[in-house]
């Protein structure tokens, strides 16, 4: 019984780590450049910053989905 509790806590910790990384990548690479572009006028939004935002948002989604998959490993 105790091993399943330890396993579950480790699994939740791993999922939390992946989800935290997903949030960080979204905030720094996905959201911040877009917000900065809107704040200073749309003329500063370049293809490079747009592509970076798309890559970061995609990476964030993948990490979040990985965290959800890790949580499927919880023992009832």
Buried (B, 14 or more C-beta within 10 A) or exposed (E): EEEEEEEBEEBBEBBEEBBEBBEEBBEEBBBBBBEEBEEEEEEEBEEEBEEBBEEBBEBBBEBBEBBEEBBEEEEE
